[in-house]
Amino acid sequence: MAGDVVCAVAEPALLGESPLWHPGEQRLYYCDIAGRELRRHDPATGRLERWHFDSEVACCAPLHGGGLLLALRSGFWRFDPASGARELIAAPPYDPADERYNDGKADAAGRMWCGTLYEPRTAPRAALYCLTHGELTRRADGATVANGLAWSPDSRAMYWADTTSHTIWRFDFDPRAGELSQRRVFARFAPRAEGQPIEEYGGRPDGAAVDVRGHLWVAMYEGQRLVEFAPDATLVAEHRLPVRCPTMPAFGGADLRTLYITTARHRRPADELAAQPWAGAVLAMRVDAPGLQANFADLA
């Protein structure tokens, strides 16, 4: 069974997102999207470092050869945390006035995948893009707030979610060619009914992570919980949290059995924040099964 939830990083982010356990550095990177920051936490020392950017930092992936690949509203950037050097790799394929990158990760072959968020939230105009050797292609669409990107342990299945429609999809994935097929609904959640107290609302799917058994762990935004699915879509566990808005889990630690969870406090009600002092913090809990190691992106 999962252990108790603790506070791993107390310094709150406005909109904590996209935690990444760097296997080489043994440190946790994560983004504060609304704060336009990349953060790095060293659990061995407790040190927290920050880098500020001119536009929202949505997600990151470690790069072969060193440094990170960042997805900002302004495009994909190569970033060197040691020097602070930044290099634009690919301009955004959307209008930055009403769309930005959101959730993203590298696949096992080094391709960087990233979904977008359509800020008016009035239509499913967000999409999923793939950066392969510097070439950017549109690979899926029909979402409003793209989230939940993850792969099965054998890379034969890919998960992708639309937070707005409360839906997680599963694709067949060809790991060699990077091709998607057979899109179907993996899980769908009930939207919040008019007048329904938020305490009775189960939340909507945000970021996700997969463990070595192929279980999909999903942060339920506004639901104050993580849900854990078996590969056949059976709900096997619900993990309650002390904050209303978890955003994404990631496995870390030397044994990949510490589950880190980013959270949000941006635009939340004052009474909720007063009752939930860990809102915006990074939470952690020990789990029985290790997660999958983060993939490195490759620009070569």
C-alpha positions in Angstrom: 0.0 0.0 0.0 1.1 3.6 -0.6 2.5 5.4 2.4 1.6 8.7 4.1 1.7 11.9 2.0 4.3 14.3 3.1 5.4 17.8 2.0 8.6 17.4 -0.1 9.0 21.1 -1.2 7.2 23.6 1.0 7.9 26.7 -1.0 4.7 27.0 -3.0 4.4 27.4 -6.7 1.4 29.2 -8.3 0.8 26.4 -10.8 3.2 23.5 -10.1 3.4 21.1 -13.0 5.4 18.5 -15.0 7.7 17.0 -12.3 10.7 15.3 -13.7 13.1 13.1 -11.8 16.5 13.5 -13.5 18.2 10.0 -13.4 21.7 11.4 -13.8 21.4 14.3 -11.3 19.1 12.5 -8.8 17.2 15.8 -8.4 13.6 16.8 -9.1 12.8 19.4 -11.8 9.4 20.9 -12.0 7.7 23.9 -13.5 5.7 26.8 -12.1 3.7 27.7 -15.2 1.9 30.7 -13.9 5.1 31.9 -12.2 7.1 31.4 -15.4 9.8 29.4 -13.5 11.7 26.2 -13.8 12.6 24.8 -10.4 15.1 22.1 -9.2 14.9 20.5 -5.9 17.7 18.4 -4.3 16.1 16.1 -1.7 19.5 15.2 -0.3 20.2 18.8 0.8 16.8 20.5 0.6 18.1 23.1 -1.8 15.7 24.7 -4.2 16.9 26.5 -7.3 14.9 28.7 -9.7 15.2 30.0 -13.2 12.8 32.7 -14.5 11.7 32.9 -18.1 9.8 35.5 -20.3 6.9 33.1 -21.0 5.2 30.2 -19.3 7.4 27.1 -18.8 5.1 24.1 -19.4 7.3 21.0 -19.2 10.9 19.7 -19.6 12.9 16.7 -20.5 16.5 15.8 -20.0 18.6 16.0 -23.2 21.2 13.6 -24.5 24.5 15.4 -24.2 23.4 17.5 -21.2 20.9 20.2 -20.4 17.2 20.2 -20.8 14.6 20.6 -23.5 11.9 23.1 -22.4 8.5 23.7 -23.8 7.5 27.4 -23.3 4.7 29.4 -24.8 7.4 30.8 -27.1 8.4 27.4 -28.4 10.9 24.6 -27.7 14.2 25.7 -26.1 17.4 24.1 -25.2 18.4 25.2 -21.7 21.7 24.7 -19.8 20.9 25.0 -16.0 24.7 25.4 -15.2 25.2 28.5 -17.4 21.6 29.7 -18.0 22.2 29.6 -21.7 19.0 29.3 -23.8 18.6 28.4 -27.5 15.4 28.4 -29.5 14.9 25.0 -31.2 11.5 25.4 -32.8 9.0 28.3 -32.9 5.4 27.5 -31.7 3.1 26.0 -34.3 0.1 27.9 -32.9 -0.9 31.5 -32.2 0.7 32.3 -28.8 -2.1 34.9 -28.2 -4.6 32.2 -27.3 -2.6 28.9 -27.0 0.4 27.6 -25.3 2.3 24.3 -24.7 1.2 22.4 -21.7 1.9 18.7 -20.7 4.8 16.9 -22.5 7.5 14.2 -22.3 10.1 12.5 -24.4 9.4 8.9 -25.6 11.9 6.1 -25.4 13.3 6.9 -28.9 14.1 10.5 -27.9 11.2 12.2 -29.6 9.6 15.1 -27.6 5.8 15.1 -27.4 3.9 18.0 -26.1 0.2 18.9 -26.0 -1.2 22.4 -26.0 -3.8 24.4 -24.0 -6.4 26.5 -25.8 -6.9 29.3 -23.4 -10.4 30.4 -24.2 -11.5 26.9 -23.4 -14.5 27.3 -25.7 -13.6 24.7 -28.3 -11.4 21.6 -28.7 -8.6 23.4 -30.6 -5.6 22.1 -28.7 -3.4 19.5 -30.3 -0.5 17.1 -29.7 2.8 17.8 -31.4 6.0 15.8 -31.8 9.5 17.2 -32.2 11.7 14.7 -34.0 15.3 15.7 -34.8 14.2 19.4 -34.9 11.2 18.8 -37.1 7.8 19.6 -35.5 4.6 17.7 -36.6 1.0 17.7 -35.4 0.0 14.2 -34.4 -3.4 14.4 -32.7 -6.1 16.9 -31.9 -9.6 17.2 -30.5 -8.7 18.5 -27.1 -9.1 21.7 -25.2 -6.5 21.3 -22.4 -4.1 18.5 -23.4 -2.7 16.5 -20.5 -1.9 13.1 -19.2 0.9 12.1 -21.6 2.4 8.7 -20.7 3.6 5.4 -22.2 3.2 1.8 -21.1 6.4 0.0 -20.0 6.8 -1.6 -23.5 6.0 1.7 -25.3 3.3 -0.1 -27.2 0.5 2.1 -25.7 0.4 5.9 -25.2 -2.1 7.7 -23.0 -3.3 11.3 -23.6 -6.0 13.2 -21.8 -8.3 16.2 -22.3 -8.8 17.7 -18.9 -11.8 19.8 -20.1 -13.8 16.8 -21.4 -12.8 14.6 -18.4 -11.5 12.0 -20.8 -8.3 9.8 -21.1 -7.5 8.2 -24.4 -5.3 5.3 -25.1 -3.5 4.8 -28.5 -1.6 2.0 -30.0 1.9 3.3 -30.3 4.7 2.1 -32.7 7.9 2.8 -30.7 10.1 2.5 -33.7 8.2 4.8 -36.1 6.5 6.9 -33.5 3.1 6.4 -35.1 -0.3 6.5 -33.3 -3.3 4.4 -34.2 -6.5 3.0 -32.7 -7.5 5.9 -30.5 -10.1 4.9 -28.0 -11.5 6.1 -24.6 -9.5 4.6 -21.7 -11.4 6.3 -18.9 -14.0 9.0 -18.6 -15.1 10.9 -15.5 -18.3 12.6 -14.5 -18.2 16.4 -14.9 -19.1 18.6 -11.9 -22.9 19.0 -11.9 -24.5 22.4 -11.5 -24.6 23.2 -7.8 -22.6 20.2 -6.8 -20.4 20.9 -3.7 -16.7 20.7 -4.7 -16.2 18.2 -1.9 -18.4 15.7 -3.8 -16.7 16.3 -7.2 -14.2 13.7 -8.2 -12.1 16.0 -10.3 -10.8 15.9 -13.9 -7.7 14.2 -15.3 -4.5 16.2 -15.3 -1.0 14.8 -15.5 -0.1 11.1 -15.3 2.7 8.6 -14.8 3.1 4.9 -15.3 4.8 2.4 -13.0 6.7 -0.9 -13.9 3.4 -2.9 -13.7 1.8 -0.6 -16.3 -0.4 1.0 -13.8 -1.5 4.6 -14.8 -1.5 7.1 -12.0 -3.6 10.2 -12.7 -3.8 13.5 -10.8 -7.4 14.5 -10.5 -7.5 18.3 -10.6 -10.1 19.7 -8.1 -10.7 16.1 -7.0 -8.1 16.0 -4.1 -6.9 12.6 -5.2 -4.8 10.4 -7.4 -6.5 7.5 -9.2 -4.6 4.4 -10.2 -5.7 2.2 -13.2 -4.5 -1.2 -14.3 -3.6 -1.5 -18.0 -7.1 -3.0 -18.7 -8.6 0.3 -17.3 -9.7 -1.3 -14.0 -9.6 1.3 -11.2 -7.4 -0.4 -8.6 -6.9 2.4 -6.1 -7.7 5.9 -5.1 -5.2 7.9 -3.1 -6.6 10.8 -1.2 -4.5 14.0 -0.9 -4.4 17.0 1.5 -4.8 19.5 -1.4 -7.7 20.2 -3.7 -5.7 20.6 -6.9 -3.0 18.0 -7.7 -1.5 18.5 -11.2 0.9 15.7 -12.0 2.7 12.7 -10.4 6.3 11.6 -11.2 8.3 8.7 -9.8 11.6 9.5 -8.3 14.2 8.7 -5.7 17.1 6.3 -6.2 14.7 3.3 -6.4 11.9 5.2 -8.3 9.5 4.4 -5.5 8.9 8.0 -4.3 5.9 9.5 -6.0 6.3 13.2 -6.3 3.1 15.2 -6.9 2.9 18.8 -8.0 0.0 21.0 -6.9 -1.6 24.3 -7.7 -2.8 27.4 -5.7 -3.3 29.8 -8.7 -6.8 31.4 -8.6 -8.0 29.2 -5.8 -10.5 30.5 -3.2 -9.0 32.1 -0.1 -10.9 29.8 2.3 -9.6 26.8 0.4 -6.0 28.0 0.6 -6.4 28.8 4.3 -7.6 25.3 5.0 -5.0 23.6 2.7 -1.5 25.2 3.5 0.3 22.7 1.2 -1.5 24.0 -1.9 1.2 24.8 -4.5 3.8 22.6 -2.7 5.3 19.4 -4.0 4.0 16.4 -2.1 5.5 12.9 -1.9 4.6 9.4 -0.8 6.3 6.1 -0.9 4.8 3.4 -3.2 5.2 -0.3 -3.5 6.0 -0.5 -7.3 8.7 1.6 -8.9 8.0 3.9 -11.7 9.5 4.2 -15.2 12.7 6.2 -15.6 12.3 9.5 -17.5 13.3 9.3 -21.1 15.9 11.6 -22.6 15.1 13.8 -25.6 17.4 13.7 -28.6 17.9 16.7 -30.9 20.5 15.1 -33.1 
